[in-house]
């Protein structure tokens, strides 16, 4: 079955009438639903999980920007025989 035949099948779709007053029934069911607050255990679990993720992010950032980055730059400079001094003239 090629693409044109598949697209022709879509032309056969007809509009379906919704049951009467369906929107008012949906709104009534939504309005009658009670909002239940989260239990203390769920609040505690969410807070501690959030704290754990924040602590992991901070520790990763601290490890990433530690002194190892400076040693890697010095290694690249020495490998490429570059000068790490800001002197214009070698005296």
N, CA, C and O atoms as CSV, one atom per row, in Angstrom:
chain,resi,resn,atom,element,x,y,z
A,1,UNK,N,N,0.856,-1.168,0.000
A,1,UNK,CA,C,0.000,0.000,0.000
A,1,UNK,C,C,0.903,1.233,0.000
A,1,UNK,O,O,1.702,1.412,0.919
A,2,UNK,N,N,0.788,2.062,-0.996
A,2,UNK,CA,C,1.652,3.237,-1.053
A,2,UNK,C,C,1.056,4.382,-0.239
A,2,UNK,O,O,-0.031,4.264,0.325
A,3,UNK,N,N,1.778,5.471,-0.190
A,3,UNK,CA,C,1.406,6.582,0.682
A,3,UNK,C,C,0.116,7.252,0.235
A,3,UNK,O,O,-0.660,7.714,1.071
A,4,UNK,N,N,-0.127,7.313,-1.079
A,4,UNK,CA,C,-1.350,7.954,-1.565
A,4,UNK,C,C,-2.593,7.179,-1.144
A,4,UNK,O,O,-3.617,7.779,-0.814
A,5,UNK,N,N,-2.513,5.873,-1.154
A,5,UNK,CA,C,-3.652,5.065,-0.725
A,5,UNK,C,C,-3.915,5.239,0.771
A,5,UNK,O,O,-5.063,5.275,1.212
A,6,UNK,N,N,-2.842,5.347,1.535
A,6,UNK,CA,C,-3.010,5.561,2.965
A,6,UNK,C,C,-3.626,6.920,3.255
A,6,UNK,O,O,-4.459,7.051,4.152
A,7,UNK,N,N,-3.217,7.932,2.495
A,7,UNK,CA,C,-3.790,9.254,2.691
A,7,UNK,C,C,-5.252,9.303,2.247
A,7,UNK,O,O,-6.045,10.046,2.826
A,8,UNK,N,N,-5.614,8.535,1.242
A,8,UNK,CA,C,-7.008,8.487,0.804
A,8,UNK,C,C,-7.901,7.872,1.883
A,8,UNK,O,O,-9.074,8.232,1.988
A,9,UNK,N,N,-7.369,6.963,2.674
A,9,UNK,CA,C,-8.142,6.387,3.773
A,9,UNK,C,C,-8.524,7.445,4.811
A,9,UNK,O,O,-9.566,7.340,5.458
A,10,UNK,N,N,-7.683,8.452,4.963
A,10,UNK,CA,C,-7.979,9.508,5.923
A,10,UNK,C,C,-9.170,10.357,5.492
A,10,UNK,O,O,-9.825,10.966,6.337
A,11,UNK,N,N,-9.458,10.407,4.213
A,11,UNK,CA,C,-10.597,11.186,3.714
A,11,UNK,C,C,-11.933,10.551,4.096
A,11,UNK,O,O,-12.970,11.212,4.043
A,12,UNK,N,N,-11.916,9.291,4.474
A,12,UNK,CA,C,-13.147,8.594,4.830
A,12,UNK,C,C,-13.560,8.819,6.293
A,12,UNK,O,O,-14.627,8.371,6.714
A,13,UNK,N,N,-12.730,9.498,7.048
A,13,UNK,CA,C,-13.034,9.744,8.457
A,13,UNK,C,C,-14.170,10.749,8.545
A,13,UNK,O,O,-14.149,11.787,7.884
A,14,UNK,N,N,-15.174,10.426,9.378
A,14,UNK,CA,C,-16.323,11.313,9.542
A,14,UNK,C,C,-16.347,11.855,10.964
A,14,UNK,O,O,-15.804,11.252,11.889
A,15,UNK,N,N,-16.982,12.993,11.112
A,15,UNK,CA,C,-17.086,13.624,12.412
A,15,UNK,C,C,-18.079,12.853,13.278
A,15,UNK,O,O,-19.129,12.419,12.804
A,16,UNK,N,N,-17.734,12.692,14.539
A,16,UNK,CA,C,-18.580,11.967,15.485
A,16,UNK,C,C,-19.212,12.986,16.424
A,16,UNK,O,O,-18.540,13.883,16.933
A,17,UNK,N,N,-20.509,12.833,16.643
A,17,UNK,CA,C,-21.207,13.726,17.565
A,17,UNK,C,C,-20.940,13.289,19.004
A,17,UNK,O,O,-21.023,12.108,19.341
A,18,UNK,N,N,-20.619,14.272,19.838
A,18,UNK,CA,C,-20.373,13.989,21.253
A,18,UNK,C,C,-21.706,13.850,21.982
A,18,UNK,O,O,-22.705,14.438,21.569
A,19,UNK,N,N,-21.723,13.080,23.055
A,19,UNK,CA,C,-22.955,12.977,23.844
A,19,UNK,C,C,-23.360,14.351,24.385
A,19,UNK,O,O,-22.498,15.191,24.641
A,20,UNK,N,N,-24.639,14.582,24.556
A,20,UNK,CA,C,-25.074,15.900,25.035
A,20,UNK,C,C,-24.585,16.153,26.462
A,20,UNK,O,O,-24.515,15.238,27.283
A,21,UNK,N,N,-24.260,17.372,26.726
A,21,UNK,CA,C,-23.834,17.852,28.047
A,21,UNK,C,C,-22.569,17.157,28.559
A,21,UNK,O,O,-22.381,17.045,29.771
A,22,UNK,N,N,-21.708,16.694,27.666
A,22,UNK,CA,C,-20.485,16.016,28.108
A,22,UNK,C,C,-19.530,17.004,28.788
A,22,UNK,O,O,-18.862,16.656,29.762
A,23,UNK,N,N,-19.469,18.234,28.272
A,23,UNK,CA,C,-18.562,19.224,28.851
A,23,UNK,C,C,-19.000,19.605,30.261
A,23,UNK,O,O,-18.161,19.764,31.148
A,24,UNK,N,N,-20.300,19.752,30.473
A,24,UNK,CA,C,-20.767,20.095,31.822
A,24,UNK,C,C,-20.528,18.947,32.792
A,24,UNK,O,O,-20.241,19.184,33.965
A,25,UNK,N,N,-20.641,17.717,32.327
A,25,UNK,CA,C,-20.363,16.564,33.193
A,25,UNK,C,C,-18.886,16.506,33.592
A,25,UNK,O,O,-18.547,16.215,34.739
A,26,UNK,N,N,-18.032,16.786,32.631
A,26,UNK,CA,C,-16.591,16.769,32.918
A,26,UNK,C,C,-16.244,17.859,33.916
A,26,UNK,O,O,-15.508,17.618,34.873
A,27,UNK,N,N,-16.771,19.057,33.697
A,27,UNK,CA,C,-16.493,20.162,34.622
A,27,UNK,C,C,-17.033,19.868,36.014
A,27,UNK,O,O,-16.381,20.186,37.008
A,28,UNK,N,N,-18.219,19.264,36.100
A,28,UNK,CA,C,-18.801,18.931,37.394
A,28,UNK,C,C,-17.933,17.913,38.130
A,28,UNK,O,O,-17.741,18.021,39.342
A,29,UNK,N,N,-17.408,16.925,37.403
A,29,UNK,CA,C,-16.560,15.910,38.028
A,29,UNK,C,C,-15.238,16.522,38.507
A,29,UNK,O,O,-14.725,16.152,39.563
A,30,UNK,N,N,-14.691,17.461,37.723
A,30,UNK,CA,C,-13.449,18.116,38.126
A,30,UNK,C,C,-13.664,19.007,39.341
A,30,UNK,O,O,-12.818,19.056,40.233
A,31,UNK,N,N,-14.792,19.713,39.379
A,31,UNK,CA,C,-15.071,20.596,40.516
A,31,UNK,C,C,-15.356,19.809,41.789
A,31,UNK,O,O,-15.032,20.271,42.883
A,32,UNK,N,N,-15.949,18.645,41.664
A,32,UNK,CA,C,-16.284,17.867,42.850
A,32,UNK,C,C,-15.090,17.095,43.409
A,32,UNK,O,O,-15.137,16.614,44.541
A,33,UNK,N,N,-14.025,16.976,42.625
A,33,UNK,CA,C,-12.845,16.247,43.096
A,33,UNK,C,C,-12.143,17.055,44.185
A,33,UNK,O,O,-11.938,18.260,44.041
A,34,UNK,N,N,-11.783,16.392,45.253
A,34,UNK,CA,C,-11.106,17.052,46.362
A,34,UNK,C,C,-9.597,16.978,46.168
A,34,UNK,O,O,-9.049,15.956,45.755
A,35,UNK,N,N,-8.950,18.088,46.477
A,35,UNK,CA,C,-7.492,18.102,46.418
A,35,UNK,C,C,-6.960,17.539,47.732
A,35,UNK,O,O,-7.249,18.061,48.808
A,36,UNK,N,N,-6.199,16.495,47.631
A,36,UNK,CA,C,-5.636,15.870,48.828
A,36,UNK,C,C,-4.200,16.354,48.991
A,36,UNK,O,O,-3.391,16.227,48.072
A,37,UNK,N,N,-3.883,16.910,50.159
A,37,UNK,CA,C,-2.501,17.352,50.369
A,37,UNK,C,C,-1.567,16.147,50.497
A,37,UNK,O,O,-1.976,15.058,50.901
A,38,UNK,N,N,-0.329,16.373,50.147
A,38,UNK,CA,C,0.660,15.302,50.240
A,38,UNK,C,C,0.952,14.987,51.705
A,38,UNK,O,O,0.941,15.877,52.555
A,39,UNK,N,N,1.209,13.739,51.983
A,39,UNK,CA,C,1.504,13.336,53.356
A,39,UNK,C,C,2.894,13.827,53.756
A,39,UNK,O,O,3.705,14.197,52.907
A,40,UNK,N,N,3.148,13.824,55.030
A,40,UNK,CA,C,4.430,14.292,55.554
A,40,UNK,C,C,5.581,13.413,55.068
A,40,UNK,O,O,6.684,13.903,54.826
A,41,UNK,N,N,5.324,12.133,54.930
A,41,UNK,CA,C,6.379,11.224,54.464
A,41,UNK,C,C,6.792,11.562,53.029
A,41,UNK,O,O,7.977,11.539,52.697
A,42,UNK,N,N,5.796,11.879,52.173
A,42,UNK,CA,C,6.124,12.238,50.795
A,42,UNK,C,C,6.864,13.567,50.741
A,42,UNK,O,O,7.792,13.730,49.949
A,43,UNK,N,N,6.460,14.516,51.578
A,43,UNK,CA,C,7.152,15.808,51.599
A,43,UNK,C,C,8.600,15.629,52.053
A,43,UNK,O,O,9.512,16.235,51.490
A,44,UNK,N,N,8.802,14.808,53.057
A,44,UNK,CA,C,10.149,14.552,53.563
A,44,UNK,C,C,11.001,13.837,52.506
A,44,UNK,O,O,12.171,14.172,52.321
A,45,UNK,N,N,10.421,12.866,51.822
A,45,UNK,CA,C,11.154,12.135,50.789
A,45,UNK,C,C,11.516,13.054,49.627
A,45,UNK,O,O,12.625,12.979,49.100
A,46,UNK,N,N,10.602,13.908,49.231
A,46,UNK,CA,C,10.877,14.836,48.129
A,46,UNK,C,C,11.960,15.829,48.525
A,46,UNK,O,O,12.867,16.102,47.740
A,47,UNK,N,N,11.872,16.371,49.736
A,47,UNK,CA,C,12.872,17.334,50.206
A,47,UNK,C,C,14.255,16.728,50.318
A,47,UNK,O,O,15.244,17.348,49.926
A,48,UNK,N,N,14.331,15.517,50.851
A,48,UNK,CA,C,15.651,14.882,50.984
A,48,UNK,C,C,16.206,14.485,49.619
A,48,UNK,O,O,17.418,14.543,49.409
A,49,UNK,N,N,15.358,14.092,48.707
A,49,UNK,CA,C,15.832,13.786,47.350
A,49,UNK,C,C,16.352,15.025,46.652
A,49,UNK,O,O,17.369,14.978,45.959
A,50,UNK,N,N,15.654,16.132,46.835
A,50,UNK,CA,C,16.092,17.393,46.247
A,50,UNK,C,C,17.417,17.840,46.853
A,50,UNK,O,O,18.295,18.333,46.145
A,51,UNK,N,N,17.557,17.667,48.155
A,51,UNK,CA,C,18.804,18.011,48.833
A,51,UNK,C,C,19.955,17.122,48.350
A,51,UNK,O,O,21.077,17.601,48.183
A,52,UNK,N,N,19.690,15.854,48.130
A,52,UNK,CA,C,20.711,14.936,47.637
A,52,UNK,C,C,21.178,15.320,46.238
A,52,UNK,O,O,22.376,15.301,45.956
A,53,UNK,N,N,20.249,15.663,45.373
A,53,UNK,CA,C,20.614,16.074,44.010
A,53,UNK,C,C,21.426,17.361,44.041
A,53,UNK,O,O,22.405,17.486,43.306
A,54,UNK,N,N,21.041,18.319,44.876
A,54,UNK,CA,C,21.788,19.570,44.979
A,54,UNK,C,C,23.198,19.313,45.506
A,54,UNK,O,O,24.158,19.905,45.012
A,55,UNK,N,N,23.333,18.434,46.504
A,55,UNK,CA,C,24.656,18.112,47.048
A,55,UNK,C,C,25.536,17.431,46.000
A,55,UNK,O,O,26.734,17.704,45.918
A,56,UNK,N,N,24.946,16.553,45.208
A,56,UNK,CA,C,25.718,15.900,44.144
A,56,UNK,C,C,26.185,16.915,43.105
A,56,UNK,O,O,27.319,16.843,42.631
A,57,UNK,N,N,25.322,17.850,42.753
A,57,UNK,CA,C,25.717,18.875,41.778
A,57,UNK,C,C,26.861,19.729,42.298
A,57,UNK,O,O,27.809,20.012,41.564
A,58,UNK,N,N,26.782,20.138,43.546
A,58,UNK,CA,C,27.848,20.967,44.124
A,58,UNK,C,C,29.151,20.187,44.196
A,58,UNK,O,O,30.210,20.726,43.876
A,59,UNK,N,N,29.092,18.934,44.609
A,59,UNK,CA,C,30.326,18.148,44.709
A,59,UNK,C,C,30.945,17.904,43.341
A,59,UNK,O,O,32.169,17.914,43.206
A,60,UNK,N,N,30.123,17.686,42.332
A,60,UNK,CA,C,30.660,17.501,40.979
A,60,UNK,C,C,31.315,18.781,40.487
A,60,UNK,O,O,32.378,18.739,39.868
A,61,UNK,N,N,30.685,19.921,40.758
A,61,UNK,CA,C,31.288,21.192,40.350
A,61,UNK,C,C,32.600,21.443,41.070
A,61,UNK,O,O,33.559,21.911,40.456
A,62,UNK,N,N,32.660,21.144,42.349
A,62,UNK,CA,C,33.902,21.360,43.090
A,62,UNK,C,C,35.011,20.443,42.601
A,62,UNK,O,O,36.163,20.866,42.503
A,63,UNK,N,N,34.687,19.210,42.296
A,63,UNK,CA,C,35.704,18.282,41.792
A,63,UNK,C,C,36.145,18.663,40.383
A,63,UNK,O,O,37.307,18.487,40.019
A,64,UNK,N,N,35.219,19.181,39.601
A,64,UNK,CA,C,35.537,19.522,38.215
A,64,UNK,C,C,36.507,20.699,38.142
A,64,UNK,O,O,37.409,20.715,37.304
A,65,UNK,N,N,36.323,21.675,39.013
A,65,UNK,CA,C,37.143,22.881,38.942
A,65,UNK,C,C,38.227,22.914,40.009
A,65,UNK,O,O,38.606,23.987,40.477
A,66,UNK,N,N,38.718,21.769,40.387
A,66,UNK,CA,C,39.788,21.715,41.387
A,66,UNK,C,C,41.147,21.914,40.711
A,66,UNK,O,O,41.209,22.320,39.550
A,67,UNK,N,N,42.210,21.637,41.416
A,67,UNK,CA,C,43.564,21.878,40.920
A,67,UNK,C,C,43.955,20.970,39.766
A,67,UNK,O,O,44.946,21.245,39.090
A,68,UNK,N,N,43.220,19.913,39.522
A,68,UNK,CA,C,43.592,19.015,38.427
A,68,UNK,C,C,43.500,19.729,37.092
A,68,UNK,O,O,44.221,19.382,36.156
A,69,UNK,N,N,42.629,20.717,36.988
A,69,UNK,CA,C,42.490,21.474,35.748
A,69,UNK,C,C,43.765,22.258,35.466
A,69,UNK,O,O,44.184,22.354,34.312
A,70,UNK,N,N,44.394,22.825,36.504
A,70,UNK,CA,C,45.630,23.578,36.336
A,70,UNK,C,C,46.769,22.661,35.891
A,70,UNK,O,O,47.580,23.043,35.048
A,71,UNK,N,N,46.829,21.469,36.449
A,71,UNK,CA,C,47.900,20.555,36.061
A,71,UNK,C,C,47.722,20.087,34.621
A,71,UNK,O,O,48.708,19.849,33.924
A,72,UNK,N,N,46.491,19.954,34.170
A,72,UNK,CA,C,46.259,19.572,32.778
A,72,UNK,C,C,46.708,20.679,31.826
A,72,UNK,O,O,47.273,20.400,30.768
A,73,UNK,N,N,46.461,21.927,32.198
A,73,UNK,CA,C,46.898,23.045,31.361
A,73,UNK,C,C,48.422,23.094,31.317
A,73,UNK,O,O,49.000,23.312,30.253
A,74,UNK,N,N,49.075,22.896,32.448
A,74,UNK,CA,C,50.539,22.895,32.471
A,74,UNK,C,C,51.108,21.750,31.646
A,74,UNK,O,O,52.149,21.906,31.009
A,75,UNK,N,N,50.447,20.617,31.649
A,75,UNK,CA,C,50.897,19.482,30.845
A,75,UNK,C,C,50.798,19.791,29.358
A,75,UNK,O,O,51.699,19.445,28.595
A,76,UNK,N,N,49.725,20.432,28.941
A,76,UNK,CA,C,49.552,20.800,27.531
A,76,UNK,C,C,50.600,21.819,27.124
A,76,UNK,O,O,51.170,21.722,26.037
A,77,UNK,N,N,50.861,22.796,27.984
A,77,UNK,CA,C,51.864,23.822,27.687
A,77,UNK,C,C,53.237,23.194,27.537
A,77,UNK,O,O,53.974,23.546,26.617
A,78,UNK,N,N,53.593,22.287,28.405
A,78,UNK,CA,C,54.919,21.662,28.308
A,78,UNK,C,C,55.006,20.717,27.114
A,78,UNK,O,O,56.071,20.593,26.509
A,79,UNK,N,N,53.919,20.054,26.767
A,79,UNK,CA,C,53.932,19.151,25.621
A,79,UNK,C,C,54.120,19.912,24.314
A,79,UNK,O,O,54.809,19.442,23.408
A,80,UNK,N,N,53.512,21.076,24.222
A,80,UNK,CA,C,53.592,21.864,22.982
A,80,UNK,C,C,54.772,22.824,22.983
A,80,UNK,O,O,54.910,23.631,22.064
A,81,UNK,N,N,55.625,22.750,24.003
A,81,UNK,CA,C,56.791,23.623,24.154
A,81,UNK,C,C,56.409,25.099,24.090
A,81,UNK,O,O,57.077,25.903,23.441
A,82,UNK,N,N,55.324,25.432,24.775
A,82,UNK,CA,C,54.895,26.821,24.848
A,82,UNK,C,C,55.462,27.455,26.101
A,82,UNK,O,O,55.840,26.763,27.046
A,83,UNK,N,N,55.518,28.763,26.100
A,83,UNK,CA,C,56.013,29.485,27.266
A,83,UNK,C,C,54.824,29.912,28.109
A,83,UNK,O,O,53.815,30.391,27.590
A,84,UNK,N,N,54.953,29.737,29.385
A,84,UNK,CA,C,53.875,30.167,30.268
A,84,UNK,C,C,54.227,31.463,30.980
A,84,UNK,O,O,53.635,31.789,32.008
A,85,UNK,N,N,55.188,32.202,30.438
A,85,UNK,CA,C,55.583,33.491,30.999
A,85,UNK,C,C,55.036,34.601,30.119
A,85,UNK,O,O,54.805,34.404,28.926
A,86,UNK,N,N,54.835,35.747,30.703
A,86,UNK,CA,C,54.296,36.877,29.962
A,86,UNK,C,C,55.377,37.863,29.537
A,86,UNK,O,O,55.072,39.026,29.269
A,87,UNK,N,N,56.613,37.432,29.470
A,87,UNK,CA,C,57.713,38.317,29.082
A,87,UNK,C,C,57.745,38.440,27.572
A,87,UNK,O,O,57.536,37.464,26.852
A,88,UNK,N,N,58.009,39.654,27.098
A,88,UNK,CA,C,58.141,39.877,25.658
A,88,UNK,C,C,59.528,39.509,25.180
A,88,UNK,O,O,59.704,39.052,24.051
A,89,UNK,N,N,60.503,39.707,26.033
A,89,UNK,CA,C,61.878,39.443,25.647
A,89,UNK,C,C,62.477,38.386,26.556
A,89,UNK,O,O,62.216,38.368,27.758
A,90,UNK,N,N,63.273,37.516,25.983
A,90,UNK,CA,C,63.964,36.513,26.791
A,90,UNK,C,C,65.298,37.115,27.223
A,90,UNK,O,O,66.150,37.392,26.378
A,91,UNK,N,N,65.482,37.312,28.472
A,91,UNK,CA,C,66.738,37.875,28.951
A,91,UNK,C,C,67.523,36.873,29.734
A,91,UNK,O,O,68.614,37.182,30.214
